[in-house]
Amino acid sequence: MIKKLLVVNQTLPYDHLVLKFARSLKFLGAKEVVVANNITTLSDRLIDGYDPLIIEESLKEIEKEGFTTRTLELQDLPVEDINKLVQNDDTYDSLIMVGAKRSSLGKRIFDTEFAYELIQMPSKPILIVRIDEEDEKFSTTPAELSPESHVLFPTDFSENAHQAFTYLERMVEAGIRKVTLMHIQDISKISPYLDYRIIEFNQIDRDRLEELKKRLEEKGATNVDIILEMGRPFREISRVVDENHVDLLILGRQGKGIIKDIFIGSNSNNLARRAHTSVLLVPEMKK
């Protein structure tokens, strides 16, 4: 399903881990790795620990796996320029990949990691490869993907979530077998005025989840679980990620602008920053 992987090289010590993660996506159909190198005149961006030779070695390893590779140079990685590199690709043909450490709530407004700038204007699916913050030498490879990986798909049944589910279906067709479908009845929207309808809502939404489960099983998934609970979506999704060894979290993402997301927030934005796993954000894809 995926042909091109556009890997953002931020000149950070963990960029080689993103390339190693990219190798694991071969089973999804990936054939080409394009590395967008950050060239900058700002010496303070050349962070201690970054070694371009490791990037070169990583590319050689990728080529041994049968990928074609090429590199591009972008001054300070303008988001608009990165989007242009994939804007003419078909809907499912390309995936943008970028590494990021987890952001704490207190750092959210001032966080400067490029991944969180990139997701504000999504044009194609963006895979945020979660980097272990406690690994100071960045030697621990993030959980890579394989047909045995556990994918969590929370949905609010919106149009944007529907498009993200279509992307998940393609991944199942390519080999993913274990999926957990999740819907959280948002307590902030239901309680106290609609508490009396919670049984009705649960029945409607369980039927919806069962229909999604059926579709995935028809595509080849062999282990599909359903979670339907009431609570606060961010908190409950984060708990399931931590308790169930989730390898990838897939979320629908509609671009709203950085100001709104910073001061109001959104579940997808918060999870992209703070979840303890890699996150795939699927934006609204124009037909």
Solvent accessible surface area in square Angstrom, and as a share of the most:
residue,aa,sasa,rsa
1,M,47,0.21
2,I,2,0.01
3,K,116,0.49
4,K,27,0.12
5,L,0,0.00
6,L,1,0.00
7,V,3,0.01
8,V,0,0.00
9,N,6,0.03
10,Q,1,0.00
11,T,10,0.06
12,L,22,0.11
13,P,21,0.13
14,Y,5,0.02
15,D,3,0.02
16,H,38,0.17
17,L,5,0.02
18,V,0,0.00
19,L,3,0.01
20,K,86,0.36
21,F,0,0.00
22,A,0,0.00
23,R,70,0.26
24,S,20,0.13
25,L,1,0.00
26,K,97,0.41
27,F,54,0.23
28,L,3,0.01
29,G,27,0.26
30,A,3,0.03
31,K,137,0.58
32,E,45,0.20
33,V,0,0.00
34,V,2,0.01
35,V,0,0.00
36,A,0,0.00
37,N,32,0.17
38,N,6,0.03
39,I,69,0.35
40,T,29,0.17
41,T,123,0.72
42,L,99,0.49
43,S,91,0.59
44,D,115,0.60
45,R,73,0.27
46,L,111,0.55
47,I,74,0.38
48,D,135,0.70
49,G,60,0.57
50,Y,43,0.16
51,D,54,0.28
52,P,74,0.46
53,L,115,0.57
54,I,72,0.36
55,I,12,0.06
56,E,91,0.41
57,E,94,0.42
58,S,19,0.12
59,L,21,0.11
60,K,107,0.45
61,E,66,0.30
62,I,0,0.00
63,E,85,0.38
64,K,153,0.65
65,E,67,0.30
66,G,60,0.58
67,F,8,0.03
68,T,90,0.52
69,T,34,0.20
70,R,113,0.41
71,T,68,0.40
72,L,51,0.25
73,E,121,0.54
74,L,24,0.12
75,Q,85,0.38
76,D,68,0.35
77,L,3,0.02
78,P,47,0.30
79,V,3,0.02
80,E,94,0.42
81,D,52,0.27
82,I,0,0.00
83,N,21,0.11
84,K,122,0.52
85,L,55,0.27
86,V,1,0.00
87,Q,106,0.47
88,N,135,0.69
89,D,37,0.19
90,D,100,0.52
91,T,44,0.25
92,Y,35,0.13
93,D,29,0.15
94,S,0,0.00
95,L,3,0.02
96,I,0,0.00
97,M,0,0.00
98,V,0,0.00
99,G,0,0.00
100,A,0,0.00
101,K,67,0.28
102,R,85,0.31
103,S,1,0.01
104,S,52,0.33
105,L,104,0.52
106,G,70,0.67
107,K,104,0.44
108,R,31,0.11
109,I,82,0.42
110,F,161,0.67
111,D,28,0.14
112,T,129,0.75
113,E,32,0.15
114,F,19,0.08
115,A,0,0.00
116,Y,4,0.02
117,E,86,0.39
118,L,0,0.00
119,I,0,0.00
120,Q,9,0.04
121,M,95,0.42
122,P,23,0.15
123,S,43,0.28
124,K,17,0.07
125,P,0,0.00
126,I,0,0.00
127,L,3,0.02
128,I,0,0.00
129,V,0,0.00
130,R,20,0.07
131,I,2,0.01
132,D,65,0.34
133,E,76,0.34
134,E,158,0.71
135,D,21,0.11
136,E,153,0.69
137,K,182,0.77
138,F,27,0.11
139,S,88,0.57
140,T,70,0.41
141,T,37,0.21
142,P,16,0.10
143,A,58,0.45
144,E,66,0.29
145,L,7,0.03
146,S,39,0.25
147,P,46,0.29
148,E,137,0.61
149,S,5,0.03
150,H,13,0.06
151,V,0,0.00
152,L,0,0.00
153,F,1,0.00
154,P,15,0.09
155,T,13,0.07
156,D,96,0.50
157,F,51,0.21
158,S,45,0.29
159,E,110,0.49
160,N,23,0.12
161,A,8,0.06
162,H,86,0.38
163,Q,21,0.09
164,A,0,0.00
165,F,2,0.01
166,T,36,0.21
167,Y,0,0.00
168,L,0,0.00
169,E,16,0.07
170,R,92,0.33
171,M,3,0.01
172,V,0,0.00
173,E,91,0.41
174,A,32,0.25
175,G,8,0.07
176,I,0,0.00
177,R,85,0.31
178,K,60,0.25
179,V,0,0.00
180,T,6,0.04
181,L,0,0.00
182,M,0,0.00
183,H,19,0.08
184,I,14,0.07
185,Q,9,0.04
186,D,27,0.14
187,I,63,0.32
188,S,69,0.44
189,K,156,0.66
190,I,13,0.07
191,S,41,0.27
192,P,90,0.56
193,Y,183,0.70
194,L,62,0.31
195,D,62,0.32
196,Y,171,0.65
197,R,84,0.31
198,I,38,0.19
199,I,141,0.72
200,E,77,0.35
201,F,39,0.16
202,N,54,0.27
203,Q,105,0.47
204,I,81,0.41
205,D,11,0.06
206,R,99,0.36
207,D,77,0.40
208,R,112,0.41
209,L,0,0.00
210,E,80,0.36
211,E,91,0.41
212,L,22,0.11
213,K,54,0.23
214,K,111,0.47
215,R,67,0.24
216,L,0,0.00
217,E,82,0.37
218,E,125,0.56
219,K,82,0.35
220,G,27,0.25
221,A,6,0.04
222,T,111,0.64
223,N,65,0.33
224,V,10,0.06
225,D,67,0.35
226,I,36,0.18
227,I,35,0.18
228,L,26,0.13
229,E,62,0.28
230,M,76,0.34
231,G,10,0.10
232,R,116,0.42
233,P,21,0.13
234,F,44,0.18
235,R,153,0.56
236,E,29,0.13
237,I,9,0.04
238,S,25,0.16
239,R,84,0.31
240,V,2,0.01
241,V,6,0.03
242,D,76,0.39
243,E,107,0.48
244,N,61,0.31
245,H,157,0.70
246,V,11,0.06
247,D,32,0.16
248,L,1,0.01
249,L,0,0.00
250,I,0,0.00
251,L,11,0.05
252,G,20,0.19
253,R,2,0.01
254,Q,92,0.41
255,G,43,0.42
256,K,97,0.41
257,G,34,0.32
258,I,75,0.38
259,I,119,0.60
260,K,98,0.42
261,D,1,0.00
262,I,24,0.12
263,F,139,0.58
264,I,128,0.65
265,G,17,0.17
266,S,18,0.12
267,N,67,0.34
268,S,17,0.11
269,N,0,0.00
270,N,22,0.11
271,L,1,0.00
272,A,0,0.00
273,R,7,0.03
274,R,55,0.20
275,A,1,0.01
276,H,102,0.46
277,T,9,0.05
278,S,5,0.03
279,V,0,0.00
280,L,4,0.02
281,L,1,0.01
282,V,0,0.00
283,P,2,0.01
284,E,73,0.33
285,M,19,0.08
286,K,159,0.67
287,K,231,0.98
